[in-house]
Amino acid sequence: MLDCQVTPELEAEGIARDLVRVVQQARRDKGLEVSDRIRLTIDAPDVVTAAARTHEGLIRSETLALDVVYSVPNDGVGGNVGDGVDVKVGVVKVA
């Protein structure tokens, strides 16, 4: 029998993976190369921030983020995660 219950841990991981998708789109929008390292800024509601902090290692490795900051980005790109929660991310290439 398949257990279809979504646990809080699975929900947090899903939100983090959605956040990775938003960051990858922001990287493409900025014209960054696949190998470019970035400084990532995340502006999101508490539930998204908590999931991002829990899965920060995953987010860093998938997006090549050297730094992750939780504040309002100067030049952010908007997106949706989870069940349509609005977020904004900023990516800056690190030399």
Secondary structure by P-SEA (a helix, b strand, c coil): cccccccaaaaaaaaaaaaaaaaaaaaaaaccccccccbbbbbccaaaaaaaaaaaaaaaaaaccccccccccccccccccccbbbbbbbbbbcc
